[in-house]
Amino acid sequence: MLQAYCHEGDEALGQHIRRQQVIALAGDRDPQLAGIAAPVFGPSGQLAGVVTLTMPRERLDPAWAEIVRNSGRILTRYLGGIEPGGADG
């Protein structure tokens, strides 16, 4: 998630993350873990952090991605942040 907003790593994946503002991965760092992450933005639209839900891989439910994305948006508003415009952020 952080690499997507620093324009590092896999650029196609970064564009997908910036467009969707959420990512769900299973086994990418540990074969038994999964996570869903969404960005949180500061007042000038810069990335302030990331909200992440982690779980055992077998409990991953892709439907939770929308909940995590909405949590990132709520935290952005609480911080007085704004989501960057454009498809690529």
PyMOL Python script that loads the backbone (N, CA, C, O; Angstrom):
from pymol import cmd

cmd.read_pdbstr("""\
ATOM      1  N   MET A   1       0.836  -1.190   0.000  1.00  0.00           N
ATOM      2  CA  MET A   1       0.000   0.000   0.000  1.00  0.00           C
ATOM      3  C   MET A   1       0.878   1.249   0.000  1.00  0.00           C
ATOM      4  O   MET A   1       0.679   2.153  -0.811  1.00  0.00           O
ATOM      5  N   LEU A   2       1.840   1.295   0.905  1.00  0.00           N
ATOM      6  CA  LEU A   2       2.693   2.485   0.977  1.00  0.00           C
ATOM      7  C   LEU A   2       3.474   2.679  -0.318  1.00  0.00           C
ATOM      8  O   LEU A   2       3.630   3.808  -0.784  1.00  0.00           O
ATOM      9  N   GLN A   3       3.966   1.588  -0.903  1.00  0.00           N
ATOM     10  CA  GLN A   3       4.732   1.692  -2.141  1.00  0.00           C
ATOM     11  C   GLN A   3       3.894   2.269  -3.269  1.00  0.00           C
ATOM     12  O   GLN A   3       4.423   2.979  -4.124  1.00  0.00           O
ATOM     13  N   ALA A   4       2.609   1.983  -3.290  1.00  0.00           N
ATOM     14  CA  ALA A   4       1.739   2.483  -4.359  1.00  0.00           C
ATOM     15  C   ALA A   4       1.704   4.006  -4.372  1.00  0.00           C
ATOM     16  O   ALA A   4       1.651   4.614  -5.441  1.00  0.00           O
ATOM     17  N   TYR A   5       1.734   4.627  -3.199  1.00  0.00           N
ATOM     18  CA  TYR A   5       1.656   6.084  -3.122  1.00  0.00           C
ATOM     19  C   TYR A   5       3.027   6.751  -3.183  1.00  0.00           C
ATOM     20  O   TYR A   5       3.123   7.972  -3.305  1.00  0.00           O
ATOM     21  N   CYS A   6       4.084   5.949  -3.098  1.00  0.00           N
ATOM     22  CA  CYS A   6       5.446   6.455  -3.300  1.00  0.00           C
ATOM     23  C   CYS A   6       5.911   6.163  -4.723  1.00  0.00           C
ATOM     24  O   CYS A   6       7.037   6.491  -5.097  1.00  0.00           O
ATOM     25  N   HIS A   7       5.029   5.539  -5.518  1.00  0.00           N
ATOM     26  CA  HIS A   7       5.334   5.144  -6.896  1.00  0.00           C
ATOM     27  C   HIS A   7       6.581   4.270  -6.953  1.00  0.00           C
ATOM     28  O   HIS A   7       7.458   4.460  -7.796  1.00  0.00           O
ATOM     29  N   GLU A   8       6.636   3.305  -6.031  1.00  0.00           N
ATOM     30  CA  GLU A   8       7.712   2.317  -5.994  1.00  0.00           C
ATOM     31  C   GLU A   8       7.113   0.938  -6.202  1.00  0.00           C
ATOM     32  O   GLU A   8       5.908   0.749  -6.032  1.00  0.00           O
ATOM     33  N   GLY A   9       7.937  -0.014  -6.564  1.00  0.00           N
ATOM     34  CA  GLY A   9       7.465  -1.387  -6.738  1.00  0.00           C
ATOM     35  C   GLY A   9       6.747  -1.571  -8.063  1.00  0.00           C
ATOM     36  O   GLY A   9       7.021  -0.868  -9.036  1.00  0.00           O
ATOM     37  N   ASP A  10       5.837  -2.511  -8.088  1.00  0.00           N
ATOM     38  CA  ASP A  10       5.080  -2.875  -9.289  1.00  0.00           C
ATOM     39  C   ASP A  10       4.118  -1.742  -9.648  1.00  0.00           C
ATOM     40  O   ASP A  10       3.134  -1.517  -8.944  1.00  0.00           O
ATOM     41  N   GLU A  11       4.399  -1.029 -10.738  1.00  0.00           N
ATOM     42  CA  GLU A  11       3.602   0.151 -11.101  1.00  0.00           C
ATOM     43  C   GLU A  11       2.168  -0.208 -11.473  1.00  0.00           C
ATOM     44  O   GLU A  11       1.246   0.542 -11.151  1.00  0.00           O
ATOM     45  N   ALA A  12       1.964  -1.331 -12.142  1.00  0.00           N
ATOM     46  CA  ALA A  12       0.591  -1.737 -12.487  1.00  0.00           C
ATOM     47  C   ALA A  12      -0.221  -1.994 -11.217  1.00  0.00           C
ATOM     48  O   ALA A  12      -1.378  -1.585 -11.127  1.00  0.00           O
ATOM     49  N   LEU A  13       0.378  -2.666 -10.243  1.00  0.00           N
ATOM     50  CA  LEU A  13      -0.303  -2.896  -8.969  1.00  0.00           C
ATOM     51  C   LEU A  13      -0.531  -1.569  -8.256  1.00  0.00           C
ATOM     52  O   LEU A  13      -1.594  -1.349  -7.674  1.00  0.00           O
ATOM     53  N   GLY A  14       0.451  -0.695  -8.298  1.00  0.00           N
ATOM     54  CA  GLY A  14       0.307   0.624  -7.676  1.00  0.00           C
ATOM     55  C   GLY A  14      -0.846   1.411  -8.269  1.00  0.00           C
ATOM     56  O   GLY A  14      -1.609   2.036  -7.533  1.00  0.00           O
ATOM     57  N   GLN A  15      -0.984   1.391  -9.573  1.00  0.00           N
ATOM     58  CA  GLN A  15      -2.103   2.087 -10.224  1.00  0.00           C
ATOM     59  C   GLN A  15      -3.434   1.490  -9.791  1.00  0.00           C
ATOM     60  O   GLN A  15      -4.395   2.218  -9.541  1.00  0.00           O
ATOM     61  N   HIS A  16      -3.489   0.167  -9.702  1.00  0.00           N
ATOM     62  CA  HIS A  16      -4.710  -0.503  -9.258  1.00  0.00           C
ATOM     63  C   HIS A  16      -5.068  -0.071  -7.831  1.00  0.00           C
ATOM     64  O   HIS A  16      -6.224   0.241  -7.547  1.00  0.00           O
ATOM     65  N   ILE A  17      -4.080  -0.056  -6.944  1.00  0.00           N
ATOM     66  CA  ILE A  17      -4.312   0.348  -5.558  1.00  0.00           C
ATOM     67  C   ILE A  17      -4.769   1.797  -5.486  1.00  0.00           C
ATOM     68  O   ILE A  17      -5.718   2.110  -4.768  1.00  0.00           O
ATOM     69  N   ARG A  18      -4.104   2.690  -6.222  1.00  0.00           N
ATOM     70  CA  ARG A  18      -4.483   4.110  -6.188  1.00  0.00           C
ATOM     71  C   ARG A  18      -5.883   4.317  -6.744  1.00  0.00           C
ATOM     72  O   ARG A  18      -6.608   5.196  -6.279  1.00  0.00           O
ATOM     73  N   ARG A  19      -6.265   3.535  -7.713  1.00  0.00           N
ATOM     74  CA  ARG A  19      -7.595   3.646  -8.317  1.00  0.00           C
ATOM     75  C   ARG A  19      -8.669   3.107  -7.360  1.00  0.00           C
ATOM     76  O   ARG A  19      -9.698   3.750  -7.151  1.00  0.00           O
ATOM     77  N   GLN A  20      -8.423   1.929  -6.785  1.00  0.00           N
ATOM     78  CA  GLN A  20      -9.403   1.278  -5.909  1.00  0.00           C
ATOM     79  C   GLN A  20      -9.355   1.790  -4.464  1.00  0.00           C
ATOM     80  O   GLN A  20     -10.345   1.694  -3.738  1.00  0.00           O
ATOM     81  N   GLN A  21      -8.224   2.325  -4.053  1.00  0.00           N
ATOM     82  CA  GLN A  21      -7.955   2.781  -2.689  1.00  0.00           C
ATOM     83  C   GLN A  21      -8.187   1.683  -1.652  1.00  0.00           C
ATOM     84  O   GLN A  21      -8.623   1.948  -0.532  1.00  0.00           O
ATOM     85  N   VAL A  22      -7.889   0.450  -2.049  1.00  0.00           N
ATOM     86  CA  VAL A  22      -7.935  -0.693  -1.133  1.00  0.00           C
ATOM     87  C   VAL A  22      -7.218  -1.860  -1.809  1.00  0.00           C
ATOM     88  O   VAL A  22      -7.190  -1.965  -3.035  1.00  0.00           O
ATOM     89  N   ILE A  23      -6.637  -2.738  -0.980  1.00  0.00           N
ATOM     90  CA  ILE A  23      -6.013  -3.945  -1.507  1.00  0.00           C
ATOM     91  C   ILE A  23      -6.205  -5.067  -0.496  1.00  0.00           C
ATOM     92  O   ILE A  23      -6.070  -4.859   0.710  1.00  0.00           O
ATOM     93  N   ALA A  24      -6.516  -6.243  -0.993  1.00  0.00           N
ATOM     94  CA  ALA A  24      -6.616  -7.449  -0.162  1.00  0.00           C
ATOM     95  C   ALA A  24      -5.589  -8.445  -0.683  1.00  0.00           C
ATOM     96  O   ALA A  24      -5.581  -8.778  -1.869  1.00  0.00           O
ATOM     97  N   LEU A  25      -4.727  -8.916   0.206  1.00  0.00           N
ATOM     98  CA  LEU A  25      -3.682  -9.861  -0.179  1.00  0.00           C
ATOM     99  C   LEU A  25      -3.650 -11.016   0.808  1.00  0.00           C
ATOM    100  O   LEU A  25      -3.930 -10.842   1.994  1.00  0.00           O
ATOM    101  N   ALA A  26      -3.311 -12.179   0.316  1.00  0.00           N
ATOM    102  CA  ALA A  26      -3.164 -13.361   1.163  1.00  0.00           C
ATOM    103  C   ALA A  26      -1.838 -14.033   0.854  1.00  0.00           C
ATOM    104  O   ALA A  26      -1.540 -14.331  -0.302  1.00  0.00           O
ATOM    105  N   GLY A  27      -1.049 -14.270   1.883  1.00  0.00           N
ATOM    106  CA  GLY A  27       0.196 -15.001   1.724  1.00  0.00           C
ATOM    107  C   GLY A  27       1.329 -14.236   1.081  1.00  0.00           C
ATOM    108  O   GLY A  27       2.334 -14.848   0.718  1.00  0.00           O
ATOM    109  N   ASP A  28       1.220 -12.926   0.920  1.00  0.00           N
ATOM    110  CA  ASP A  28       2.291 -12.182   0.249  1.00  0.00           C
ATOM    111  C   ASP A  28       3.520 -12.018   1.134  1.00  0.00           C
ATOM    112  O   ASP A  28       4.632 -11.946   0.610  1.00  0.00           O
ATOM    113  N   ARG A  29       3.366 -11.957   2.441  1.00  0.00           N
ATOM    114  CA  ARG A  29       4.511 -11.815   3.353  1.00  0.00           C
ATOM    115  C   ARG A  29       4.690 -13.054   4.225  1.00  0.00           C
ATOM    116  O   ARG A  29       5.810 -13.449   4.546  1.00  0.00           O
ATOM    117  N   ASP A  30       3.576 -13.650   4.598  1.00  0.00           N
ATOM    118  CA  ASP A  30       3.576 -14.870   5.406  1.00  0.00           C
ATOM    119  C   ASP A  30       2.484 -15.770   4.840  1.00  0.00           C
ATOM    120  O   ASP A  30       1.347 -15.322   4.691  1.00  0.00           O
ATOM    121  N   PRO A  31       2.791 -17.006   4.524  1.00  0.00           N
ATOM    122  CA  PRO A  31       1.801 -17.857   3.860  1.00  0.00           C
ATOM    123  C   PRO A  31       0.523 -18.088   4.669  1.00  0.00           C
ATOM    124  O   PRO A  31      -0.488 -18.518   4.113  1.00  0.00           O
ATOM    125  N   GLN A  32       0.555 -17.813   5.948  1.00  0.00           N
ATOM    126  CA  GLN A  32      -0.616 -18.066   6.786  1.00  0.00           C
ATOM    127  C   GLN A  32      -1.442 -16.815   7.070  1.00  0.00           C
ATOM    128  O   GLN A  32      -2.502 -16.906   7.689  1.00  0.00           O
ATOM    129  N   LEU A  33      -0.972 -15.647   6.627  1.00  0.00           N
ATOM    130  CA  LEU A  33      -1.651 -14.399   6.943  1.00  0.00           C
ATOM    131  C   LEU A  33      -2.257 -13.744   5.709  1.00  0.00           C
ATOM    132  O   LEU A  33      -1.793 -13.928   4.584  1.00  0.00           O
ATOM    133  N   ALA A  34      -3.309 -12.974   5.962  1.00  0.00           N
ATOM    134  CA  ALA A  34      -3.945 -12.165   4.922  1.00  0.00           C
ATOM    135  C   ALA A  34      -4.198 -10.786   5.495  1.00  0.00           C
ATOM    136  O   ALA A  34      -4.225 -10.605   6.712  1.00  0.00           O
ATOM    137  N   GLY A  35      -4.381  -9.825   4.626  1.00  0.00           N
ATOM    138  CA  GLY A  35      -4.664  -8.478   5.088  1.00  0.00           C
ATOM    139  C   GLY A  35      -5.400  -7.667   4.046  1.00  0.00           C
ATOM    140  O   GLY A  35      -5.329  -7.928   2.845  1.00  0.00           O
ATOM    141  N   ILE A  36      -6.107  -6.677   4.546  1.00  0.00           N
ATOM    142  CA  ILE A  36      -6.806  -5.721   3.693  1.00  0.00           C
ATOM    143  C   ILE A  36      -6.358  -4.345   4.170  1.00  0.00           C
ATOM    144  O   ILE A  36      -6.390  -4.067   5.369  1.00  0.00           O
ATOM    145  N   ALA A  37      -5.940  -3.482   3.248  1.00  0.00           N
ATOM    146  CA  ALA A  37      -5.413  -2.176   3.627  1.00  0.00           C
ATOM    147  C   ALA A  37      -6.016  -1.070   2.766  1.00  0.00           C
ATOM    148  O   ALA A  37      -6.337  -1.272   1.595  1.00  0.00           O
ATOM    149  N   ALA A  38      -6.160   0.107   3.382  1.00  0.00           N
ATOM    150  CA  ALA A  38      -6.678   1.275   2.679  1.00  0.00           C
ATOM    151  C   ALA A  38      -5.896   2.506   3.135  1.00  0.00           C
ATOM    152  O   ALA A  38      -5.478   2.577   4.290  1.00  0.00           O
ATOM    153  N   PRO A  39      -5.696   3.470   2.246  1.00  0.00           N
ATOM    154  CA  PRO A  39      -4.933   4.658   2.591  1.00  0.00           C
ATOM    155  C   PRO A  39      -5.733   5.642   3.441  1.00  0.00           C
ATOM    156  O   PRO A  39      -6.964   5.670   3.410  1.00  0.00           O
ATOM    157  N   VAL A  40      -4.987   6.450   4.203  1.00  0.00           N
ATOM    158  CA  VAL A  40      -5.537   7.572   4.968  1.00  0.00           C
ATOM    159  C   VAL A  40      -4.734   8.792   4.531  1.00  0.00           C
ATOM    160  O   VAL A  40      -3.504   8.759   4.514  1.00  0.00           O
ATOM    161  N   PHE A  41      -5.438   9.875   4.175  1.00  0.00           N
ATOM    162  CA  PHE A  41      -4.787  11.068   3.630  1.00  0.00           C
ATOM    163  C   PHE A  41      -4.851  12.245   4.584  1.00  0.00           C
ATOM    164  O   PHE A  41      -5.774  12.366   5.390  1.00  0.00           O
ATOM    165  N   GLY A  42      -3.843  13.116   4.477  1.00  0.00           N
ATOM    166  CA  GLY A  42      -3.776  14.330   5.271  1.00  0.00           C
ATOM    167  C   GLY A  42      -4.418  15.510   4.559  1.00  0.00           C
ATOM    168  O   GLY A  42      -4.979  15.362   3.473  1.00  0.00           O
ATOM    169  N   PRO A  43      -4.330  16.699   5.185  1.00  0.00           N
ATOM    170  CA  PRO A  43      -5.008  17.887   4.672  1.00  0.00           C
ATOM    171  C   PRO A  43      -4.647  18.306   3.251  1.00  0.00           C
ATOM    172  O   PRO A  43      -5.486  18.883   2.559  1.00  0.00           O
ATOM    173  N   SER A  44      -3.437  18.038   2.800  1.00  0.00           N
ATOM    174  CA  SER A  44      -3.082  18.437   1.442  1.00  0.00           C
ATOM    175  C   SER A  44      -3.161  17.264   0.461  1.00  0.00           C
ATOM    176  O   SER A  44      -2.664  17.348  -0.662  1.00  0.00           O
ATOM    177  N   GLY A  45      -3.790  16.178   0.898  1.00  0.00           N
ATOM    178  CA  GLY A  45      -3.947  15.026   0.022  1.00  0.00           C
ATOM    179  C   GLY A  45      -2.774  14.068   0.048  1.00  0.00           C
ATOM    180  O   GLY A  45      -2.757  13.097  -0.708  1.00  0.00           O
ATOM    181  N   GLN A  46      -1.782  14.322   0.908  1.00  0.00           N
ATOM    182  CA  GLN A  46      -0.636  13.419   1.002  1.00  0.00           C
ATOM    183  C   GLN A  46      -1.024  12.192   1.834  1.00  0.00           C
ATOM    184  O   GLN A  46      -1.916  12.264   2.678  1.00  0.00           O
ATOM    185  N   LEU A  47      -0.356  11.087   1.592  1.00  0.00           N
ATOM    186  CA  LEU A  47      -0.605   9.871   2.352  1.00  0.00           C
ATOM    187  C   LEU A  47      -0.164  10.099   3.787  1.00  0.00           C
ATOM    188  O   LEU A  47       1.002  10.407   4.036  1.00  0.00           O
ATOM    189  N   ALA A  48      -1.088   9.950   4.738  1.00  0.00           N
ATOM    190  CA  ALA A  48      -0.775  10.112   6.154  1.00  0.00           C
ATOM    191  C   ALA A  48      -0.490   8.768   6.813  1.00  0.00           C
ATOM    192  O   ALA A  48       0.246   8.700   7.797  1.00  0.00           O
ATOM    193  N   GLY A  49      -1.066   7.709   6.277  1.00  0.00           N
ATOM    194  CA  GLY A  49      -0.884   6.382   6.836  1.00  0.00           C
ATOM    195  C   GLY A  49      -1.794   5.388   6.157  1.00  0.00           C
ATOM    196  O   GLY A  49      -2.383   5.669   5.113  1.00  0.00           O
ATOM    197  N   VAL A  50      -1.901   4.223   6.763  1.00  0.00           N
ATOM    198  CA  VAL A  50      -2.690   3.144   6.187  1.00  0.00           C
ATOM    199  C   VAL A  50      -3.447   2.456   7.316  1.00  0.00           C
ATOM    200  O   VAL A  50      -2.886   2.211   8.384  1.00  0.00           O
ATOM    201  N   VAL A  51      -4.696   2.151   7.085  1.00  0.00           N
ATOM    202  CA  VAL A  51      -5.463   1.326   8.018  1.00  0.00           C
ATOM    203  C   VAL A  51      -5.474  -0.092   7.451  1.00  0.00           C
ATOM    204  O   VAL A  51      -5.762  -0.305   6.273  1.00  0.00           O
ATOM    205  N   THR A  52      -5.150  -1.067   8.323  1.00  0.00           N
ATOM    206  CA  THR A  52      -5.005  -2.445   7.864  1.00  0.00           C
ATOM    207  C   THR A  52      -5.736  -3.395   8.797  1.00  0.00           C
ATOM    208  O   THR A  52      -5.667  -3.270  10.019  1.00  0.00           O
ATOM    209  N   LEU A  53      -6.428  -4.335   8.203  1.00  0.00           N
ATOM    210  CA  LEU A  53      -7.069  -5.427   8.924  1.00  0.00           C
ATOM    211  C   LEU A  53      -6.315  -6.692   8.556  1.00  0.00           C
ATOM    212  O   LEU A  53      -6.247  -7.052   7.381  1.00  0.00           O
ATOM    213  N   THR A  54      -5.743  -7.376   9.555  1.00  0.00           N
ATOM    214  CA  THR A  54      -5.029  -8.619   9.281  1.00  0.00           C
ATOM    215  C   THR A  54      -5.752  -9.786   9.937  1.00  0.00           C
ATOM    216  O   THR A  54      -6.454  -9.624  10.935  1.00  0.00           O
ATOM    217  N   MET A  55      -5.565 -10.956   9.357  1.00  0.00           N
ATOM    218  CA  MET A  55      -6.271 -12.149   9.839  1.00  0.00           C
ATOM    219  C   MET A  55      -5.564 -13.388   9.335  1.00  0.00           C
ATOM    220  O   MET A  55      -4.723 -13.302   8.440  1.00  0.00           O
ATOM    221  N   PRO A  56      -5.896 -14.552   9.903  1.00  0.00           N
ATOM    222  CA  PRO A  56      -5.405 -15.789   9.303  1.00  0.00           C
ATOM    223  C   PRO A  56      -5.938 -15.903   7.877  1.00  0.00           C
ATOM    224  O   PRO A  56      -7.067 -15.504   7.588  1.00  0.00           O
ATOM    225  N   ARG A  57      -5.132 -16.438   7.016  1.00  0.00           N
ATOM    226  CA  ARG A  57      -5.476 -16.513   5.590  1.00  0.00           C
ATOM    227  C   ARG A  57      -6.850 -17.134   5.342  1.00  0.00           C
ATOM    228  O   ARG A  57      -7.597 -16.650   4.492  1.00  0.00           O
ATOM    229  N   GLU A  58      -7.189 -18.181   6.058  1.00  0.00           N
ATOM    230  CA  GLU A  58      -8.463 -18.867   5.816  1.00  0.00           C
ATOM    231  C   GLU A  58      -9.682 -18.043   6.228  1.00  0.00           C
ATOM    232  O   GLU A  58     -10.809 -18.408   5.892  1.00  0.00           O
ATOM    233  N   ARG A  59      -9.476 -16.938   6.950  1.00  0.00           N
ATOM    234  CA  ARG A  59     -10.608 -16.097   7.359  1.00  0.00           C
ATOM    235  C   ARG A  59     -10.816 -14.887   6.452  1.00  0.00           C
ATOM    236  O   ARG A  59     -11.741 -14.104   6.669  1.00  0.00           O
ATOM    237  N   LEU A  60      -9.976 -14.729   5.455  1.00  0.00           N
ATOM    238  CA  LEU A  60     -10.104 -13.583   4.553  1.00  0.00           C
ATOM    239  C   LEU A  60     -11.445 -13.622   3.826  1.00  0.00           C
ATOM    240  O   LEU A  60     -11.810 -14.622   3.208  1.00  0.00           O
ATOM    241  N   ASP A  61     -12.158 -12.522   3.917  1.00  0.00           N
ATOM    242  CA  ASP A  61     -13.422 -12.359   3.204  1.00  0.00           C
ATOM    243  C   ASP A  61     -13.288 -11.096   2.360  1.00  0.00           C
ATOM    244  O   ASP A  61     -13.270  -9.997   2.915  1.00  0.00           O
ATOM    245  N   PRO A  62     -13.195 -11.217   1.040  1.00  0.00           N
ATOM    246  CA  PRO A  62     -13.017 -10.046   0.186  1.00  0.00           C
ATOM    247  C   PRO A  62     -14.098  -8.978   0.371  1.00  0.00           C
ATOM    248  O   PRO A  62     -13.870  -7.812   0.050  1.00  0.00           O
ATOM    249  N   ALA A  63     -15.259  -9.358   0.879  1.00  0.00           N
ATOM    250  CA  ALA A  63     -16.327  -8.376   1.112  1.00  0.00           C
ATOM    251  C   ALA A  63     -15.924  -7.351   2.163  1.00  0.00           C
ATOM    252  O   ALA A  63     -16.495  -6.261   2.212  1.00  0.00           O
ATOM    253  N   TRP A  64     -14.949  -7.683   3.003  1.00  0.00           N
ATOM    254  CA  TRP A  64     -14.504  -6.739   4.021  1.00  0.00           C
ATOM    255  C   TRP A  64     -13.706  -5.575   3.439  1.00  0.00           C
ATOM    256  O   TRP A  64     -13.464  -4.587   4.133  1.00  0.00           O
ATOM    257  N   ALA A  65     -13.296  -5.677   2.185  1.00  0.00           N
ATOM    258  CA  ALA A  65     -12.513  -4.608   1.556  1.00  0.00           C
ATOM    259  C   ALA A  65     -13.273  -3.288   1.585  1.00  0.00           C
ATOM    260  O   ALA A  65     -12.673  -2.241   1.829  1.00  0.00           O
ATOM    261  N   GLU A  66     -14.561  -3.318   1.346  1.00  0.00           N
ATOM    262  CA  GLU A  66     -15.346  -2.077   1.352  1.00  0.00           C
ATOM    263  C   GLU A  66     -15.384  -1.448   2.750  1.00  0.00           C
ATOM    264  O   GLU A  66     -15.341  -0.225   2.882  1.00  0.00           O
ATOM    265  N   ILE A  67     -15.464  -2.278   3.784  1.00  0.00           N
ATOM    266  CA  ILE A  67     -15.462  -1.772   5.157  1.00  0.00           C
ATOM    267  C   ILE A  67     -14.127  -1.103   5.471  1.00  0.00           C
ATOM    268  O   ILE A  67     -14.093  -0.026   6.067  1.00  0.00           O
ATOM    269  N   VAL A  68     -13.043  -1.735   5.076  1.00  0.00           N
ATOM    270  CA  VAL A  68     -11.707  -1.168   5.324  1.00  0.00           C
ATOM    271  C   VAL A  68     -11.532   0.124   4.523  1.00  0.00           C
ATOM    272  O   VAL A  68     -11.011   1.107   5.050  1.00  0.00           O
ATOM    273  N   ARG A  69     -11.965   0.133   3.250  1.00  0.00           N
ATOM    274  CA  ARG A  69     -11.868   1.350   2.437  1.00  0.00           C
ATOM    275  C   ARG A  69     -12.656   2.489   3.090  1.00  0.00           C
ATOM    276  O   ARG A  69     -12.167   3.616   3.165  1.00  0.00           O
ATOM    277  N   ASN A  70     -13.856   2.205   3.555  1.00  0.00           N
ATOM    278  CA  ASN A  70     -14.661   3.232   4.213  1.00  0.00           C
ATOM    279  C   ASN A  70     -14.011   3.712   5.507  1.00  0.00           C
ATOM    280  O   ASN A  70     -14.113   4.889   5.851  1.00  0.00           O
ATOM    281  N   SER A  71     -13.348   2.815   6.222  1.00  0.00           N
ATOM    282  CA  SER A  71     -12.633   3.209   7.440  1.00  0.00           C
ATOM    283  C   SER A  71     -11.515   4.192   7.105  1.00  0.00           C
ATOM    284  O   SER A  71     -11.315   5.174   7.819  1.00  0.00           O
ATOM    285  N   GLY A  72     -10.790   3.929   6.024  1.00  0.00           N
ATOM    286  CA  GLY A  72      -9.750   4.860   5.591  1.00  0.00           C
ATOM    287  C   GLY A  72     -10.322   6.220   5.231  1.00  0.00           C
ATOM    288  O   GLY A  72      -9.723   7.250   5.540  1.00  0.00           O
ATOM    289  N   ARG A  73     -11.462   6.229   4.587  1.00  0.00           N
ATOM    290  CA  ARG A  73     -12.111   7.493   4.215  1.00  0.00           C
ATOM    291  C   ARG A  73     -12.588   8.252   5.450  1.00  0.00           C
ATOM    292  O   ARG A  73     -12.453   9.474   5.516  1.00  0.00           O
ATOM    293  N   ILE A  74     -13.140   7.543   6.421  1.00  0.00           N
ATOM    294  CA  ILE A  74     -13.588   8.185   7.664  1.00  0.00           C
ATOM    295  C   ILE A  74     -12.407   8.781   8.412  1.00  0.00           C
ATOM    296  O   ILE A  74     -12.478   9.922   8.868  1.00  0.00           O
ATOM    297  N   LEU A  75     -11.311   8.018   8.545  1.00  0.00           N
ATOM    298  CA  LEU A  75     -10.114   8.541   9.211  1.00  0.00           C
ATOM    299  C   LEU A  75      -9.554   9.749   8.471  1.00  0.00           C
ATOM    300  O   LEU A  75      -9.091  10.704   9.094  1.00  0.00           O
ATOM    301  N   THR A  76      -9.596   9.707   7.150  1.00  0.00           N
ATOM    302  CA  THR A  76      -9.148  10.859   6.358  1.00  0.00           C
ATOM    303  C   THR A  76      -9.956  12.097   6.737  1.00  0.00           C
ATOM    304  O   THR A  76      -9.384  13.165   6.958  1.00  0.00           O
ATOM    305  N   ARG A  77     -11.267  11.965   6.815  1.00  0.00           N
ATOM    306  CA  ARG A  77     -12.119  13.111   7.183  1.00  0.00           C
ATOM    307  C   ARG A  77     -11.821  13.594   8.599  1.00  0.00           C
ATOM    308  O   ARG A  77     -11.754  14.800   8.839  1.00  0.00           O
ATOM    309  N   TYR A  78     -11.640  12.655   9.549  1.00  0.00           N
ATOM    310  CA  TYR A  78     -11.326  13.036  10.933  1.00  0.00           C
ATOM    311  C   TYR A  78     -10.020  13.816  11.029  1.00  0.00           C
ATOM    312  O   TYR A  78      -9.874  14.685  11.889  1.00  0.00           O
ATOM    313  N   LEU A  79      -9.086  13.511  10.160  1.00  0.00           N
ATOM    314  CA  LEU A  79      -7.802  14.213  10.153  1.00  0.00           C
ATOM    315  C   LEU A  79      -7.850  15.516   9.369  1.00  0.00           C
ATOM    316  O   LEU A  79      -6.851  16.228   9.276  1.00  0.00           O
ATOM    317  N   GLY A  80      -9.013  15.826   8.807  1.00  0.00           N
ATOM    318  CA  GLY A  80      -9.122  17.016   7.966  1.00  0.00           C
ATOM    319  C   GLY A  80      -8.478  16.795   6.621  1.00  0.00           C
ATOM    320  O   GLY A  80      -8.121  17.750   5.930  1.00  0.00           O
ATOM    321  N   GLY A  81      -8.328  15.557   6.248  1.00  0.00           N
ATOM    322  CA  GLY A  81      -7.665  15.219   4.997  1.00  0.00           C
ATOM    323  C   GLY A  81      -8.586  15.233   3.811  1.00  0.00           C
ATOM    324  O   GLY A  81      -9.809  15.290   3.942  1.00  0.00           O
ATOM    325  N   ILE A  82      -7.976  15.179   2.657  1.00  0.00           N
ATOM    326  CA  ILE A  82      -8.721  15.105   1.403  1.00  0.00           C
ATOM    327  C   ILE A  82      -8.112  13.985   0.566  1.00  0.00           C
ATOM    328  O   ILE A  82      -6.897  13.789   0.554  1.00  0.00           O
ATOM    329  N   GLU A  83      -8.965  13.267  -0.124  1.00  0.00           N
ATOM    330  CA  GLU A  83      -8.480  12.230  -1.026  1.00  0.00           C
ATOM    331  C   GLU A  83      -7.940  12.896  -2.279  1.00  0.00           C
ATOM    332  O   GLU A  83      -8.562  13.815  -2.812  1.00  0.00           O
ATOM    333  N   PRO A  84      -6.778  12.436  -2.759  1.00  0.00           N
ATOM    334  CA  PRO A  84      -6.221  13.038  -3.967  1.00  0.00           C
ATOM    335  C   PRO A  84      -7.136  12.789  -5.153  1.00  0.00           C
ATOM    336  O   PRO A  84      -7.795  11.752  -5.234  1.00  0.00           O
ATOM    337  N   GLY A  85      -7.172  13.726  -6.056  1.00  0.00           N
ATOM    338  CA  GLY A  85      -8.009  13.590  -7.244  1.00  0.00           C
ATOM    339  C   GLY A  85      -7.343  12.769  -8.317  1.00  0.00           C
ATOM    340  O   GLY A  85      -6.143  12.499  -8.257  1.00  0.00           O
ATOM    341  N   GLY A  86      -8.126  12.373  -9.298  1.00  0.00           N
ATOM    342  CA  GLY A  86      -7.593  11.627 -10.435  1.00  0.00           C
ATOM    343  C   GLY A  86      -7.528  10.148 -10.171  1.00  0.00           C
ATOM    344  O   GLY A  86      -7.503   9.711  -9.020  1.00  0.00           O
ATOM    345  N   ALA A  87      -7.502   9.393 -11.212  1.00  0.00           N
ATOM    346  CA  ALA A  87      -7.514   7.945 -11.118  1.00  0.00           C
ATOM    347  C   ALA A  87      -6.254   7.393 -10.480  1.00  0.00           C
ATOM    348  O   ALA A  87      -6.296   6.327  -9.865  1.00  0.00           O
ATOM    349  N   ASP A  88      -5.129   8.092 -10.610  1.00  0.00           N
ATOM    350  CA  ASP A  88      -3.869   7.595 -10.077  1.00  0.00           C
ATOM    351  C   ASP A  88      -3.457   8.274  -8.792  1.00  0.00           C
ATOM    352  O   ASP A  88      -2.382   7.980  -8.270  1.00  0.00           O
ATOM    353  N   GLY A  89      -4.265   9.165  -8.266  1.00  0.00           N
ATOM    354  CA  GLY A  89      -3.941   9.787  -6.996  1.00  0.00           C
ATOM    355  C   GLY A  89      -2.795  10.705  -7.059  1.00  0.00           C
ATOM    356  O   GLY A  89      -2.421  11.295  -6.045  1.00  0.00           O
TER     357      GLY A  89
END
""", "prot")
cmd.dss("prot")
cmd.show_as("cartoon", "prot")
cmd.util.cbc("prot")
cmd.orient("prot")
